[in-house]
Amino acid sequence: LPHMQALLPLMFTAGLNETLTEALTHLATHIPALIPLIQQRLLDLLSQVLANKPFPHPGSRKSGVQSFPSTPMGVVSMQSGPSQDQEPGMIALAMRTLGSFDFSKHNL
């Protein structure tokens, strides 16, 4: 387990891709103790792809700041949305990944 905790951050260095999501799915299935760390890192990565900023984790210094002020649920404003040069395939992968992992314990 300690070795996987050290390797996990390295797995995210290449960014979001199919191989990463498959590997994380297998890790979460076979090493449940890694799930909180996988979720945290994955939410940061997905938020960066989809909203062009890190995920505001509860308890962090900026947790009291609303991420998308006066924006209806599920709609990303242009100010905080994906960068204009983000590939549609990357956004689609991020959305599929977001839907395939259990983030029920997180306030999305």
N, C-alpha and C positions, 0 to 999 in steps of 0.2 A: 504493500500500500504506500509506504513512503516514497518508493521509486516512482510510482504512478503519479503521485502528487507533484513530484518534481518534473516529470515529463509532460504533464498536462498543459502547462503554460506554453511549452515549446510547440505543442500541436496546433496552437492558435496562431502562430507566427505567420503562416502562409495565408491567413484569412479564411473566409467562408468558402467552402467547396464541398462537393458531394462526398469525397473521401473522408473529410473531417466529420460531417454529420453521421455517416455510417459508423465510423470509429467511436464516436461519442455515444451512439445508440448502443453499441456492443458493450462499451465500458459501463454505461449506466445499468445495463441488464446484468452483467456478470460481477460488477464491483459496486454494489449499491452505496457503499460508504463514500464514493466519489460524486454522487448525484448533486449535493449542494454546491460543490466546487464547479462541476460541469455546468450547472444551471447559471451560476454567477458569471462565469466566463462567457458562456453562450449568450446570455442576455446582453452583456456588454457588446459583444460582436454584432448581434442582430440589431441592437439599437443603433450602433454606428452605421450599419448598412441602411437601415430603414429611416432613421431620423437624423442621421449625421451628427450624433452626439452620444456619449456613454449613457448607459442605463442608470437612472437615479435610484440606487439601492436604499431601502428603508434604513434609517439610522445614520445615513451619510450626512454630511454637513448641509447639502442642498436638498435633503429629502422633503423639506417643507415647501419647496418651490414647485408649483404645478408645471409639468413639462409642456403641456399644450393648452395655454390659457384660452378660454372661450372657444375651443374647438370641439365640435360634436364627437362623441365616442366613436373611434374607428376611423376618423378622418384625420389625416396628417396635414398640417398647414404647410404652405410653401416655405415659410421662414425656417421651420425646423424639419422639413421633410428630407427625402433622399436628395443627394446632390444631383445636379442636372446631368453630370457625366456618368451617373450610376447606370450600369447595364440593366435592361429589363430582366434578363436571365438571372442576374444576381439578386434582384429584388424578389423575383419569383422563388428562388431557392431559399432566401431568408424567410419568406412567408410560409413555405412548406415546412421548413425547419421549426419555425415558431409553432406551427400547428401540430408537429409530430412529437414534441417533447412536452412532458407534464410540468407546466409552470403554475399549477393550481394554487400553490402556496405563496405565489408572488402577486403583488398588486400591479397588474399591467394596465 
